[in-house]
Amino acid sequence: MRLHRPRSRLWSAVTMAAVVAASGAAVVIAGPAVAAAGCGVTYTVSTQWQGGFTAAVTITNVGDPISSWTLTWSYDAGQRVTQAWNSTVSQSGSQVTARNASYNGSIATGASASFGFNGSWNGSNPAPTSFAVNGTACTGAPGPTTGPTTGPPTTGPTSPPTVPPTSAPPGNPTWGAGLPPAGAETSRAYDLIATASDKGYQPRSGECSVEVHARYWTYGPDGKVYPTWHPTRDPSGCTFGHEHGDDPRPSDLYSTAGRPAFGYTSEVMMENMAEQSHRHEDHVGHKVLTVNNVNVIQGDNGTSFFPPQGTTIAVCDVLLKFHQGTHSPDAFTNNIHELIFNQRCTASNGGQVTEARFSALIPLGRAGGFSPSECPGFGGAFINVGPPVPADSPSETRSLGRLITEPGCIQAIREGRTHNDPLYPNPVPFTVSDMDDFWFSDFQITGSGLSFRLAPLFYVVNPSRYYDPSKPNNLGRIVDLCYTNLAGGDYCNQARQAGQNLAWDDPRSPFKGTLREFRPGTFSMQNSGSTTVYTDVYGRNASSTPFAGSIRQYFSGNQSTMYVRGATRDYAGNGVHAPN
């Protein structure tokens, strides 16, 4: 079940305070810690709006240690729990049952466990009058006693929260070994991989099952379940056929960032924007980069293929996830793609630390089309292909945008035109093996005391597709050109060794989007306000306070413009094939 947050007119602060006070917003049951079975429960309505509310529940163990808990209560006014985090909640009529998650079941004597949930109400929203843990009434002390006492009301903000007030766990304790808990709310991105799907996971004969693939999940910032990074081969020995780049766990930023939640920004968009503004990305296009201790060189501006020699002015750690599929016609028109970005840089002169952690759908050039790639020449005339999805996608014109190969490259190969390859001293002729993708962006977040800029590059050497308006869906397959009279180059030589014409998605084809270069690129930040900033899904409308459809971001420190280089990786092998 997916929660659709109400979009009705929000109540005023005065009305909200009156309603919360009347409903008994906070119920506190507490007592001293002694041996035997006993518990105390704090139930707080932290936020309420027309027809909905958010509650936080804390269980305090005042008896012997417990290894798992089941909390029960009943609602007297017809309230319904619609979404929960840090617990599995079910409801039958007025009776509600909340069971611990796998990571918060043990509660020592005197310790507490907390969870939160969203609910709906109609007419009134009184707090429950009694609770029980594992069948024992929570009276604040061992043994039976009188009912709960009512504490002071909590008014909270006057608008629905966009991020649950109780934060989700930093990952998945059963990652790769088990499915999400029964009743856990799943994202659309996870729903796509939970059943066989072309946009999700479609296993071939001999590859890992859908169920094995679905074990690789994590909690997102909203408490929902999302797909996340997984290896190309499961420990059982089966392979998945696609890759997601680097393992995030070796990153020096992993303890803070955790596993990336693939598709989180699209989920926020779906819950808060009209359907015509939704953007859903296929699963196999999510790629992770993990780089520790990248030297930032003074004077480097990214124009050279190799980093220049010079003084190191900062050292950076980078953990990012970017969506860049290289097999479908999507990128011909769609210019916004999800970036989950974590970067921490320490300056060499004095050790000032600058850190950014944000998620956004970033624009890469203009919507509705692209420009030619390296072959036949960087950044030629814009090719308008068609309407993007969503139709109201913002364009970005400061960078070169998405550069994708098109028929002009085929003509350049036929004519024997040359280019300067940094690996060779003299110009070399273009070949089919030079049909690559360069995606640039120049992304900015401003407002609420923040001025942040990032201008990254995402380069794919061996995509499986190119743009050809003469073919269905404008989709040409590069490997097919290896069997023509065009100069093929190294990749075509590899394909021809199979002794037959390979299909575009044959594992033996080298054109499968596995050789990539990620550059965080130009980076600058000046922040005179709070480190916590809220933006919409496009990184716009920066605010110091949350709003409907906002994403919580983090920016700390001040850094003048510098250029951060990432890494080049080849993720081929282990059964990987297009689509990837």
N, C-alpha and C positions, 0 to 999 in steps of 0.2 A: 504493500500500500504506500502510495506517495502522498505526502502532505501538501496540500495547496493552501498557503497561508491566506487568511481573509484579507481582502483589499477594501473592505468597507471603511466608511469615514471613522476616524479615530476619535475617541472620547477626549474631552478636555481634562486637564489635570485636576480641576476641582471635582468634577463628576467622578473621576477615577478614584480619588481619595475617599469619597463618600462610599462608593461601592465596595472598595476593598475593606474599609473599616467595618461595614455592615456584614461582610461575608466572613469575618474572622480570618484575615489573611494569613496570620502566623499562629501555629499551634505548637507550643513548646512543651515537651514532656521530658523531664530531666531528673537525675538523682545521683547519689553517690555510687561509686564503683565498689561492689562487694561480690563475694563468691556466690555461686548458684546462677540459675537462669534469670536474666533480666535485661531490659532494654529501655532506651529512651528515644523518642522520635521528634525531630523538628520538621514541620511541614510549613513552607513559606510560599505564598503566592507572590513572586517577585515582579511579575508584569501581568497586566490584564487589559484587554481591549474588547470591543463589541463582539461577543460570541466566542472569545478565546482567551486563554491565559497560559502562563508559564509558571511552573512550580518547581521548587528545589526541596529535596527530602534528605535529611541526614539521620542515620541510625547510629546511636551510641550504645555500645555494649557495656552494661553495668554488671554483667555476670561473668561466668567462665568464658574463656576464648571459644569462638565458633569458627568453623572452617567454611561454612556456606550459610546463606540466609535467604529466606523467603518472607517478604513483608506483605501483609494483607490489610486492606481497609475497605470501607464501603462509602459510596456517595449517596447522599439523601436527596439531591436535587437534579439527578439525571445527567451529571457531568460525564464526559467520555475522555479517556486518554487517547490521543491521536499520534503521538510521537514521543519516544523516550531515548535517553542516552545514558550510558554507564549502568544500564540494567535492561533486563527483558521484561516488559510489562504486558500483561494480558488482562482482559476484562470480560466478565460474564454478567450481564445485567448491571446491578449496582456494585457488585463485588470486584475489586481490583487486586491483582496479584503481581508483585514485582520480585523478580529473582535476580540474584547477583550476576554480574558478568564474570568471565573467567579470571579476571585480574583483580577483583575486589571482593571476593567471597570471604576471605579470612579477616576477622575482626578480633583483635586482642582485647583483653579486659581494659576498659577505659578508652579504647580507640573508637573511631567512627568510620563509616562508609557513606558516601553521598551519591545521589543520582538526580537527574532532572527529567522533566517531561513537559510537553505541550498538551493542552486539553481544550475541550469545547464546553460551553455552558449556554443555558437558555433560561432567562428569568432571574436566577440567582446563582451564586457560586460559594456556598458555605464550605468551610474546611471540614474534613472528616473529624469525627469525635473520638475515634479509638483506632489503635493500630495493634498488630501482633506480628512478632518475628518468630518464625518456626513454631507457630501455634501458641506462643507465650504472649500474653497481653503486655504491652509496653506501658508500664506504670512508672518507670524511672527508678525502680528498685526491684529486687527479687520478690517473687510471689505476688499474689493478687492485691490490688489496692484500688482506690477510686480512680475515676477517669482523668483525662488530661486537663491541664489548665490552659487558658488562652492568653497568649502574649500580646504585645503591642502590634498594631497593624503595620504592614509594609506597603507603601504606595508604589514605588518603582516608577519606571518611565511610562509614558503615555502612548507608546507605539509598540507594535509587535517586534520582538527581538529578531534580528537576522542571524545571530550566532547564539546557540544555547548558553546560558550563564554558567553551567557546569561544563568545563572543557572535556572533550573526548580524550581517551587514552592515546598516547603517542605511538600508535601503531596497532599491531594485531599479535597477541601472544601466541596464536595458533597459526601464524603466517606459513602458508605452504603445507600445512598438515590437517587443517580442518575448515569446514564451511562456517559462515557467520552464525551466531547464536539464533535459535529459533525466535522469530518475532522481531529481529533487528530490522530497522528500516534501511532499505537499500536505495542507492541512487540509480538514476537511469543508466549511467555508465556501467554500473554493476549488473543491472538487469540485462543489458546487452550481452554480457559474457556468461550469464547464468544458463542460457539456452543457446543452442547452435545458431549463429547469426553471421551474415557476411560483414556487418559493421562491428560485430563483437569478436567472437572466436568461432571459427568453422574448421574443426580438425579434419585432417585427411586420414586415410587408412594408415594405421600404425602410429599415429601421433597421440599425444596425451588426450584423454577424454575431456569433455566440457567440465565434468565434476572436478577433475584434478586441477584444471586451469582456474576454476572458481575458488580454489582454496587460497589463492594469492590475493588477499584483500587487506584493506586498512580502513580505519575510521577517518573520515574527513573532519574539518573544523566544525561542521554542523552536526556531528554525531552519526551521520549516515555511513553506510558501508560503500566503499569504492574499490575498483580494481587498482592494483599498484604494480610496481616492478616485480618481475620474476625472472629466473634464469632461463636460458634457452632449453635446458634439459632438467627435468624433474629428477629428484633422487631415485625414483623408481626406475629410471632409465629411459622413459619416453621423452620425446621432444615436442616442442610447441609449434615449430615452423616459423616463428617470428621472434624478434628480439626487441628489448626496450632499452638498449644501451647499457650504461654502467650500473653496477650494483651500488646503491646509495649508502650502504652500511659502512664502508671504509671512509666515508667523508668525515672530516673534522667537524662538520656542521650537523651531522646526523642526530646527535643527541638533542639538538634544538629543533631541527626541521622534521625528523622522522621520515617515514616512507611517503612519497608523494601520492596524493589522492587524484588519480587520473579522472578528469572531467568535472572537478569541483566547481569551476567558474561557470560551466554550462548549466550545472544544476541550480546555481543561484539565479542565473538568467531565466531558467525555465520556471522557477517558483515566483518570480517577481516581474516578469515582462510578458507582453502579449505574445501569443504563439508565433506570429509572423516575425518576431525578433529572436527566436531561439536558434541556437547553433549547437549541433551535435557532431562530434568528431569520432572517427572510427578508432577502434582499440589499438590496432597494430601501429598507428602513427605516433604513439607516445614514446619519447626517447629521453633518457636520463644522462646527464654528464656529472661525473664526480672528479674534481681536481683539487688537490691540496698543494699549498705552497707555490702558487704561480708568481713568478717574479714580474713586477711591473717596471719597465725600463723607462727612464727619463727620455723624453723626446719621441717615444714610440707613438705613432698615430694610426697604425694598422695598415698603412698603404703597402708595406713590403710583405712578401709571403713569409719570410723568415724574420724572427724578431731581431732588432738591431742590437749591436753591442753598446753598452753604456752603463750608467749608474742605476742600481736598483733603488727605486723610491718607495716601494711598498711590496708587501707579500700578501696574496689573496687566496682564500679558500672559496671554492665555488661548488654548489650543488643545485642543479637546475633540472627541470623537466620541460621539454618543448614538444609540441605536437607538429610533426612534419612528415606527412605521408608522401611517398614518392611513387605510387602505383596507380592512382585514380585521377579522374579529371577534376576533383574538388579544387585543387590549388589554382586551376586556370581562372577561376572567378572569385573564389573565397579567400579574402586577404587577412581575416582575423583567426588567430590560432592561440591556444592556451600556453602560457608560460608560467611555470611555478619557479620562482627565482629566489635563491638564497646565496648571499655573498658577504663575506667578512674580510676586510682588508686592514692590515696593520702597517702604518707608515714607518719608514725606516728612520726618519728624523723625529725622535721623541715618542714613537710608538702609538700615536693616536689611532684608535680603532673606529672604522666605519662599517656599519652593517645594514643590509637591506634584506627584508624577507617579504615577498609579496606574491600574489596570484592575480592574473589578469588575462583577458583575451586581448592580445596586442595586435595592432594593425601592421601589416608588412606591405607597404605601397598602397596603390589604389585598389578599390574594390571593383570587381567585374572584369578584370583582365590582368595582364602581366607584361613584362618586357623581355626581349631575347636575352639569352644567357651568354656565357663566354664565347660559344660558337653560335653565330659568326662574330659577335662583338658585344661587350658589356653594355647593357642599358640602351638598346636601340629604341625605336618608336614604340609607344604603348600599344598593345594589341587588345582591343576591346572584344571580349568573348561573349559575355552575357550577364544576366543579373546574378548578384551574389546571394548567398544564404547565410545570414538574414539579409533582406533587401536594404535595411537601414544600417549596414555595416559602415563604420567610419573609415575614411581613407587617411593615409599618411603619405606626404609628398616630400619629406625632407631627405629620405634615403632613396636608394635605387629600387627598393621594393623587391618583389619576387621576380627573379630572372630564371626563365624556364626555356628549354630548347624547343625550337619550332622549325618549320621547313627551310627557313633561311640558312640553318646550319647544314642541312643536306646539300643545298646548293653550294655552300662554301666548300664542302668536302669534295664535291664534283669538280669544282674549279681549282682545287689544289691550293686554296688560300692557307696562309700560315699565321701562327700566333707565337707570342713569346712565352714559353714555358719556363718557370723558374728553375726547373731541374735540368735544363739543357742550355748551353751557352749561345746557341744560334736559334733563330725562329724555326719552328717545326710545323708541318702540315696538320690541319685538323683531320681527325678521324672519328668514326662512330663512338670510340671510347671517350671522346671529349664532350659528350652530350650530358652535361651535368646541370645541377640546380644551385643557385646562390640566392638565399633569402636574406634580405636586409630589413632592418627597422630602425626607427629613431623615435623612441618612446619616452614620454615625459609625464610626470605627475606633479602638479603644482596646486598650492592652496594650503590653508591651515598652517602657515609657517614653513612649508616644505617646498623645495625646488629640486626635483630628482630627474635625472636623465640617464637613459640606457640606450645605446645604439649597437645591438648585437648583429652577428652574422652566423647563419646556419647554412653550411655548405655540404651538399651530397654529391659524391663523385660518381656513383653508379646507380642512378634511379632506373626504374624499369619502364617508365613512360616518357613520352614527349608529346607536344601539342601538334595535331595534324587535323585541320578542319575538313579534310576529305574523308575522314573515317568516322564511324559511329561514335557519338559522345566526344568527338574531337580527340580521340585517344589512340595514339600510335605506340607500338611496343618497340623499344630500341633494339632488342635482340633480333627482331625480324630483319633489321637493316644489315645484320652481319652476313646474311645470305644473299646479298645483292652485290653489284659491282663497286660498291663504295669502299674506300679504304677503311679497314675495320679497327686497326690498333690492337693493343694487348688484350682487352676484354673480348673482342670478337675472336681473336686467336684461341682463347680459352673455350669459348662457346663452340667453335668449329671442331675442337678436339673430340667432342662427343660423337662425331661421325653422322649426325642427323640434325635436322632443324629442331632446335629446342623450343618448347612453348615458353611464353613469357614468364610463367610461374614455375618452371622446372627448377628443382633445387640445384641443378648443374649450371644454370645460367648465372653468370657473374653480375647481371644487372638486377640487383635486389635491394638496393638502398642501404647497404651495410657499411659502406666506407664514408665517414662523416667527419667534418671539422666543425666544432662549436667554439665560437668566440663571444664571450660576454661583451667585449668591445668597449666603446666609449662609455665612461661612467663618471658621473659627478653628482654631488648631493650637498645641499645646504639646508639644514633643518634647525629652525629657531623655536619650534613648537614641541608638542608632545611626540614621543617616539611611536605612539599608536595613532594611526590615521585610517579613516574609513573612506573607501572609494566605491564607485559602481564597478561593474564587471569589466569595463574598459579602462579602468584607472582614472576616471574623470570624477569631478565633483568632490574633491578631497575635503574631508570634514574631520573635526576633532570628536564628533559624536556619531554613533551609528544611525543609520536610516534604513528604511525598507529597501531591500535589494543591495545592501552594502556588504563589502568584504573587508575584514580587518587586516591591515597591513602594518609593517614595522620598519621604521627608519631611524637609525641612530648615528650621530656624528656628522662631521662636515668634511667634504673632500672636493678639492678642485678637480678639473677634468683630467682624467688619465685613461689609458687604454689597457684593458685586461685581456690577455690571450688565454684561451682555454686549452684544447687538446684535439688531436686527430686520432680517431679510433676506427678499427675495422672489426665489425662484429660478425663477420661471416663464419660459417661453420656450424656444427651441431644441428644440422638439418634445417637451417634457415633458408627461406625462399620467399619470393614475392607471392602475395602482397605482404609488404613489410614496412 
